[in-house]
């Protein structure tokens, strides 16, 4: 058993919602190479699903989202095997970032090390009030790498240095103030909060959402002037199908007539 499960929920004409669950509850849902490889395969399959609208990523149980990478698996690495190990984890993060639809991290319990990097690779993050976040790698003799590079965009360089140099853990409320997560709710409200975002995404134009995710990914990597020019291209590309004209016509039909003056 890989400890990775995916379920697909059909939402009628709106498309499908996928939930990917990391299930290694006895070890706080930590990731070892087989689980990383299975997550990579699942994300590759989901990326080919034209009816997919959104992915929700979660950990099994309430103790952890993903508690990190498996220290037992890392303890015996050498330079060559270390490169292979961390590249496997990067491919999981990259699979989330390249997924053509938004990925929502549903975070309950610990999100540490690899777990926080995977959360950062998602597009949106909602956490239960008891969640805890940290990058403790330096405490076991390794630096934080790969998608830890996304953290300065979320929380700034100073807070990134604080997390990576001290290895400290921060509570969900502080993580929200920093911008590490977008929303914090009580544990019993977590699924409802996720569903609010899912419903909002489903209500939008499917192709518009896919174009928007693609553009945001490019914004992260392009200089400002190039990012703006790329936006012009994407805007024009949106009109290659009837989605904008049909949705705008429906919007205008719903508008009440403006009072005459």
N, C-alpha and C positions, 0 to 999 in steps of 0.2 A: 504494500500500500504506500502511495506517495505522500499522503497527508495533504493533498491539494484537491479541492472539489470545485466544480463549476456548475451552476444551475442557470437555466434560461427561462425567463418568464415572458410569455407572449402578452402584449398589451394591445391586442386587436390590430386595427389599422395603424396604430402608433408605432409598432415595431416591437423589438425585444429588449428586455433588461437582463443583463448578466450579473450574477453574484459569484465572485471568486473567493473561496474560503481557504485559508491556510489552517490546517488542523494538525497541530502537534501539541495538544494541551498539556501533556505531562512535562513538556520542556518550554512552556511559554511561547509556543508556536515558532520556535527558532527555525531557521532555514539551514538545511544541509544541501550538498550538491544534488541529490536526487530530487528534492523539493524545488530547488531552483530550476533544474532542467524541466520539470513538469510545468512549473509556472510559465516558463518561456514557451513551451509547446502550446499551452492553453491560450496564452495571449496571441500567439501567431495564428491559431485557428479563429479566435474571436475577431482578429483584424480583417479576416476574409468574409465575415458575416455582414452582408449588405443591409440586413434588417436590424442589426444591432444599433441601439440608440445611446446606451450608457452602461458603464460597468461600475459595480460597487465592489470594493475590495475590503475584506474583513478578516479578522482572526476568529478561530473557534473559541467559544466560551467568553468569559468576561475578564479574565486575568491579563490577557495580552492581545494586542493587535499583532505585532511580530516582535518578539523579544530580542532579536538580533540574529547574527549568523552563529552557527554551531561552533563553539570554542573547541570541542573535542575534534571536530574535523579540521580546524585551523592549527591545532597544537603541533602537528607533525609535518607541516608544510616546509618546503624549501623554496628558493627563489622561483624555480620553474613551475612547481605545483601551486605556489601562491598566486602567480599570474593567472593560471587557469581558473583557480577558485574565484578570485575577485572579478575576473572577466565574466564568469557565469552569473554572478550577482548583478553586474552592470547590464547584462543582456535582459534581465528581468525588468530593471528600471527603465531601460530603453524601450522595451516592449510596451510598457505603460505609456511612455511619452509619445511613442509612435502610433499607439492605438488611435484609429481615426475618430473615435468618439470620446467624450469626457470620461475620466476615471475618478470616482469619488472614494476617498479613504474613509472608512467607518472605523473610528479608533476608540477602543475601550481597553483600559489597562495599560500595559507597557508598550511603548514604541521606542525601541532602543537600537542604536547602531544601524544595522542593515534595515531594521524596521522603520526607522526615521527616514533613511534615504529613500525607501520605497514609498513612504507617505509623501515625501517631497516630490517624487516623480509623478504622483497623481495630480490631477488638475484642481481638486477641491478637497478640503479636509474638515470633517466634523468630528468632534471628540466628546466623550463622556466626561463629566466633571472630575472623575477620579483618575483620568488618564495621566501618564507620566512620560516625559520625553527626555532623551539624552543621547549623547554620542560618547560612550565610555571606552572607546578603543584604546586610547593612550594608556589606560590603566592596565591593559594586558599586553602592552608593548608594541602596538601597531598604530599607525596614523589612521584617521578617518579619510576616506578617499572617494573615488567615483562620484556618485550623485550627491555627496556632501557638498560638491561644488555648486549645487543649486541653492544652498542655504543662504548665502549672502543676498541673493535676489529677494528672499522671503523676509529675512530678519536683520539684514545689514552685516557689515564686516565685524563690528565690535562684538555683537552677540554671537556671531558664528565663532569667533576666536574664543570667546568665553566658554561656549559649549565644548569646542574641540580641545582646548588646552586643559580645562579643568575636569572634563568628564562628568560634570555635575548633572543632576536630573532636575527638570523644571516641571511644575504642575501645569495642568491644562489651562487654568485661568491666566497664568503668566504667558504660556505659549500663545494664547489668543491675543493678549496685549502686544506681544512681539510681532504677530502676523504669521506665526508658524502654523496655526490653524485658523480657519475662517469663522468657526462657530463652536461654542461649548454649550452643552445642554446636560441635564440630568440623565443618568444612565437609562431610566425608563422612557425617556423621550428621544433616545438616539435614533431608533428606527423611523420615527415620525419625522425627525429632522432630515434624515437621508431622503425620505420619500418626498418631502417638499422640494428638494433640489431635483430629484428624478422627475417629478411631475412638471416642473418648470422647463426642464430640458425637453421632455416629450411634447410639451405644448409649442415648442419652437419648430422652425423649419428643419427637417432632418439634414438636408444638404447644407443649409446655412450653418448649422452646428458643426458639421464636419469641416467646412471651409474655415470657420472661426478657429477651431482647434489647430488646424494646419497653420493658419496665419500667426496665432499666438506663439507656436513653437518657433516659427521663423523670426518673430520679433525678438525672442530671447537671444538669437544668434547674430542678428544683423545690426549694423549701425543704424542710427535713427533715420537718416535720409533714405537709406535702402529699404528700411522697414516700411516707411510711408509709401514709397514707390511700389513695393510689393502689395500693399493694401489696395492700391488702385487696380492692380492686375486682378486681385482676388474679387474685388467688387464687380468688375466687369465679368469675371468668370461666373459669378452668382447668377447672371442673367442667361447663362447657357441653357438653363431649363426654365420651365414655367413656374417654378416655385415662388419667386418673388412677385410676379404679376398676379398670380392666383391669390396669394395671401394678402397682398395689398388691396386687391379688389374686394376681398371678403372684409377686410378692415374698414374700407370706405363704406361698404353697404351697412355696416353696423353703426356708423356714426350718425348721431342725431343731426337733423338740419340746423344750421346756424340761424339764430334770429336775425331778421332783417333790421336794418337801421333806418 
